[in-house]
Every structure is written in C-alpha cells, then in structure tokens.
Amino acid sequence: MGIRKKTTKNPPVMSHEFVIQNHADIVSCVAMVFLLGLMFEVTSKFAVSFITVQYNVTISTNGSEESNLNMFHHGIKDLATIFFYMLVAIIMHAIIQEYVLDKINRKKHFSKTKHSKFNESGQLSAFYLFSFGWGASILMSENLLSKPVSLWEEYPHTLMQFQMKFYYICQLGYWLHALPELYFQKTKKEDIPRQLVYICLYLVHIAGAYILNLNRLGLVLLVLHYFVEFLFHVSRLVYFSNENRQMGFTMWAVLFVLGRLLTLSLSVLTVGFGLSTAENQGFDLATGNFNVLFVRVTVLAAICLTQAFMMWKFINFQLRRWREHSQAQSLKKKPAPAKSKSKKDKANGVNGVSSHAADSPRARKEKSS
C-alpha cells in the first residue's frame, strides 16, 4: 500500500527530497517484490526466507502427530526476516505519521520543537502499547510470571514457540527501522546523537538476549520497560495538549524507579544466582550454551551500566523540571511594576515645584526690590 504525501513541489527524481517525500512508496514497492516472489516456484524459496520465520523444529509428544509441537531456534537466516519486517515497520511508521499525527499537528499548530517531540512520542507510544500487550500475552501463555524459576531452569532456552521468536524478530526489525527514519524524518543534527544512543541500546540488549538464549528473561524485562516508557510518552502527549496536566509525569517517575529496581533484581536473580548454580556450566556454540563466568559478568555489567545511565538521565530530567517550576513560581511572586504617572499628575507636580520656588526667600527679596 503506497502512501503519498500531499505537496506542491516536484523535486527531481532520486534527489534527497524525492526520496524523503516518497520513501514509503519506495519501501512498499520493495516489500511487494518479496510478496510477488511467493507466486513463482523459482523465487518462492528465496522469498519465503524473508517473509516467514525460519528454523522450524517439530517435537513429537506421546507418539501422536496431533500433539506435535512446532518450535523454533535462531540462526543466520533470521537476518533476512528481520530485514523484511524492518521494511514493514517503515511502512507502518509512515501510515501513523500521515493519517494520525499529521492531522493532529495541523489542528493543534504546535511549534517546531513541540512538533518533533509530539511526533516522537506519538510513534513510540503506539509501538510501546502494541509491544507491551503482545509481550504480556506471551508471558501469560508460557506461565513465566507464575513460575519465575523458569527464567533460568533448563537453560539454554534454544527452542522457542512461534510467538516468542516472531516477537524478537519484530522488535529487532522495528529498532533497525529507526536508523533510516532519522534520515526520512529530517532529524535535527543535535537530536541525532541522543536518538542513536537509545536505538543502539535497544538493539544491543534485544539481540544479546536473543543470541545468548536468554529470551525468557529478555521478554520479561522488555514488557516491564515498555509499560513504563508507554506511560511517559502518553503523559508527554497529554502535556502538549494541556500544560497544566502533569500528573502523568509523577506516576511515571515512581514507576520508573520501581522498574529499574525490578530490572536489576530479576537480572541478578536469573544471571547471578540462577545460572551460576545450574548444572550445565560451560561454553558450547553447538548447543547454544553460554553459561560461563565471563558471559554472566558481561551480561550483568551491561544491564547495570544501562540502568545507571537511565537513572542519571532521569535525575537530570527531574532537576530540569524542578528548575523550570521554580523559575515559573518566582516570576509569579514578583510584584507588578508601578504604573507611570499620568500627564495631569506630572503637570500638578511641575506647578507645585513652581509655587514652592515662588515662595522661596530669594524670590520674595527680588519681588520687594
């Protein structure tokens, strides 16, 4: 499905402006090529590797075909699937931008700064809500919340159900799509480093959990994190519509700190205690076992440093809000400047000075002489 933005300019074909204005149409055509490849026997095997989830393993239970389980593991072909769903994410991004966010922007008439922040929060709130709901349903179906020991029991968790693997594929595809979106959305140069940092953090942590077979722990931490971030971006959208509504930021601040504590607790419990006491200690690429001291320390260090970085950013954000609130309160308490005298008062003042001057002793002496 092509998306055409209304514009009065016709930039040269294949110029930067042409690519930016029509990037959704271009990406839609590329995705359509893979879908058309399914129709022909010669190209179907190639197209399937991009569209469908790879590395299917059938596990028979009780000797009956009806009770067979279809499980999946990861491999190099997942890169092709991630690429295709990165294209899907670019198309969905453009649909939300043009048919939802742009219409709201035209009604609200935001400034340039608020316009970019509103678009960012609008896109991320939709993604966080979808990912949180999808991830929570997987947690419920696999009973990970009712049985926390399953986070490290029977490690390595090389086999995943379809929903679990497809969830990780879509997550990696979405955060990879955020890189070309920096170009498509004409992101300001001063905002690019900030966005690159959190995009790379997402990619490193999600890919690390996926490759190291810590997919259960990664799923729990992602669902927890996405809920907190969803609340923040919804609060920011509400704040843009009415700056007096800041209650959402207070709720987010409390849940943010609790989220960091839960993330550290679950990580230390799973990696620091659960895996360290497991029976299958060792490093084996063939079986996907990475349960060695170096990997455990690296994983915990990465999680702890990321949580510390997020808390540092959180504290700076709260201090900035406190300073802005203090400045606003001080401006309200300042007394209003005294009004200038009217012309009549000035005239009376001049006449009063003249009369006092006329009654002075020197003036009376000159008058008598």
N, C-alpha and C positions, 0 to 999 in steps of 0.2 A: 504494500500500500504506500503510494508516494505521498509526500507531504510538500505542498508548495506554499511558500510564504509570499504574501502579497507585497509587492514592491514596485515602485515606479521606475527604478533604474534597471538597465540591462547591462550588467558587467560583461567584459569579454569572456569568451568560453575558456574554461580551465584556468582562469585567473583565481587569485586568492579569494576575492569577493564572490565569484561564481561558485566556488567550492563550498564556502561558508553558507551561502544562501540556499544551496541545493544539496547539502550534504546528506540530508535524509533520503532524498530521491536516489542519490547515487548509491548509498548503502542499501536501500531497498532493492535496487537492481542487482547488486552483488549477491544479496541473500536469495533473490529469486533464481539466480543461476544455480545455486546449490539445490533448491527445491525442484527445479526443472530436471536436474540430473537424476532424480529418482525415477523419472519416467522412462529412461532408456537403460537397457541392460548393460551397455558398455560402461556407462558412467555411474550406475546405481551404487556399486560397491564403493566408489570414491566418495559419492555424495553422502552415503549412509554414515561414513566415519565422521562427517562434520555435524550431522543432524541428530543422530541417535547416540545414546550412552553406550560406550564400548566396554569390553572385558566382562561379558556376562558369564556367570558360573552357575550351573544347575546342581543343587544339592538334593539328593533323594532322601526322603524320610519314610520309614515304615515300609519301604519297598513298593509303594504305590505312586503312580505318576501324578495323581491328583494332589498329593501332598508335597510335591516337589517345591523347593524354594529357589527363586531366582535371585542370586546375589551378584555383587559387582566388586571389582577391585580397581585400583588406579594403574595407569600406565602412560606411556609417551603419546599414545593416540588421543588422550584427553585434551591435548593442546589444540587439536583440530576442532573438537566440540566446543571448547572454551572460546575459540575464535568466532565460531558461528553465533554463539549466544552473546558475544560481545557486539556483533552487528545488530542482533535483536534489541539489545539494551540501548544502542544508539537510536534506533527507530522509535522505541517507546519513550525515550527522553524527548525526542522531537515532538511526539504526539502530545505529551503532557505540557510541554512548553508552549506550543502554539494554541492548543484548544482549551487549556485551562489557565495557565499562569499569565500568558499574554493578555487574555481577556480581562483578568482581574487587574493587571497593571494599567490597562487603558482606563479602567473605571476609577482606580484609586489615585492615579497621577503621582506615583512615587518619585522621589529624587533619584539621581543616578546611583548614589550609594545604597539607598534602600532598595532600589530596583534589583541590583545584583544580589544583595543578601536575601531578598524575597524569593528570587528565582532559585537560589541555592537551597534555602530552607524548604521551598515547595517540592523540589525534586527529591531531596533527601528524606523528607517526612513521608512521602509516598513510598519510597523504597524501604525505609525502616519499618513502616507499618506492615507492608507485604512480607518482608523477611521475618519479622517477629511472629506474625501469625502462622506462616509456613513452618518456621523452626519450632514453635511451640507445639504444633500438631505432630511433628516428628518425635519430639520428646515424649509426648503423651502416648503415641503408638508404640514406641520402643521401651516405655516404662523406665526411662532414665532418671526421672525425678523421684519415683517411689523406691528406687534401688540405686543409691549413689555409688555403691561399691562396683557397679557395672562400668564405671568410668575407667577403672584400671584392671578389673578382673578379665582374664582370658586375653590379655594383651599379647601379641599385636592384633589390633582390630582391622585386619586386612580386608575382610569381606563386609560390604555394606549393602543395605537394601536400596532399591531404586531411588526412593525419595531422598535418602541421605546423600547419595552420590550426586544426584541431579541438583540438589540444594548447593553443594560445594561448587559444582560446575557453573551454576548461575551466579553465585557470589563472586567467583573469580572473573567471570565474564563481565559482570557489572563494574567492578572496580578497575578492570582493564579499559573499559569504555570511557572511564572518567579521564583518562590521559588524552585521547584525541578531542574530548569535549572542551578541554582547556583552549584548544585552537578554534573549534567550531563556535564557542560562545564568546570569543574575543576577550578572554580573561585578562584583567589588568596585570601588568608586569609585577607590581608589588604584591598581588594576591597569589601569584603562581607558586612561589616557594612554600607558602602555608598549605596550599592545597596539595602540592606534591608530597609534602611530609605525611599528611594523613592518608593519602592514597597509597603510598608505599608501605605505610604501617599496616594497613588493611591487607594488602597483597602478601606481605611477608608472613603475617600471623595466620591468615587463612590457608595459604599454600603450605606453610610449615605444619599446621595441624593435619592437612590432607596428606602430605607426603610421609610424615612421620607416623601415620596411622593413629593419631590422637584425635580422630574425627569426633568421638563422643564428647570429650572434654571441650573441643573447639566449638561444637554445636551449642553446648550449654552456655559457654562464655559469650558467644555471638548473640544468642537470644537475650541474655541479660543486658548486654551492652546496647543492643538495638532498641530495647524498650526505653532505656534512659535517654538515648540520643533522640528518639522519636518525640519524647516529652519536651526536650529542649527546643527542637525545631518547630513544634506546634506552638510552644509558648512564644517563640520569636515571631511567628506569623500572626498570632493574636496581638502581640505588642505593636506590630506595624499597623494594624487596623485601628488600635486604640492604645496610646502610650500610657494610659493610666492603669491598664490591666497588666500587672507584673506578678500576680500570684503564682503563675506557672513557673517562673524562674525560681521562686522559693522552694516549691515542691521538687523541681529538678535538682536544685543544689543539695537537698537532703538525700535524694535517691542516688545522685552521682557519687557521693562519698560512700554510701552503703554499697553501691555497685562495685567500687574499687576494692572495698574490704572483702566482699564476697568473691570477687575475681581472684584476689591474692590467696584467700583461704582455700578455694577449690583447687587452685593450681598447686599450692604447696601440699595439700592433702593427696592429690592424684599423682603428681610427679615426684614430690619429695618423699612421701611416705608409701603410697600405694605401689608405685613401680619399683621403688628401691627394695621393697620386701618381696617382690614377685619371684617366682621360681625360675622363670626363663630369662635369666640375665645373659646378655651378650649382644653382639652386633652381627647381624646376618641379613644381607640385602635380599637374598633369595626368599626368605620367609617374611621380610619386612619388619624384622625385629631391630629396634634402635635403643633397646633398654640397657644403655651403658652410662657410667657416671658422667662422662663428658657431655653427652647429649642431654641428660637430665639437667645438669648445671646450666648449659646453654639455654635450654627452654625456659627454665625458671628465671635466669638473668634477663632474658628478652622480655618476659612478661612483667617482671618487677620494674625494669627500667621504663617500659612503656607506661605502666601505671604511675610511676613517679613523674614522668613527663606530663601526663594528663593532669595530675594534681597540681603541678606547677602552673600549667596553663589555666586551670580552674581558679587557683588563688589569684593570679594576675587579673583574670576576668572579674572576680568578685571585688578586688581592690579598685579596679577602674570604675565599676558600677557604684561603689561607695563614694569615691571622689566626685563622680558626676552628681550623685544625690546630694552630697554636702554642698557643692557649689550651687546647686539649684535652691537649696534651703537658705543659704546665705544671701542669695540675690533677693529672695522673698522677704527676708527680715530687714533689709536695708531700707531706711526712711526715704520717702519720696523727696526729690529736690524742691526747695522753696520756690514759689512762683514769683516771677519778676513783677515789680510794681507797675501799676497802671500809669497811663500818661497823666491822669488827674492827680494821683499821689505824687508823681515827680514834680508836677507844677506847683503843688502845695508846698513841697519840700523846698523848692527854689525860692518861692515867695517868703517862706518862713525864715530862710537864711538871710534874705534881703532885708526883712524887717528887723532882725536882730542886728544886722550891720548898721542900719539907720539909727538904732537906739544906742549905739556904742558911744563912749565919751568923746572920742576923736571927732565923730560925726556931729555931736552936739556943739563942740567948740567951733568947728568950721561953720556951722549954721549960725551961731551967735555973732561971729565976726562978719 
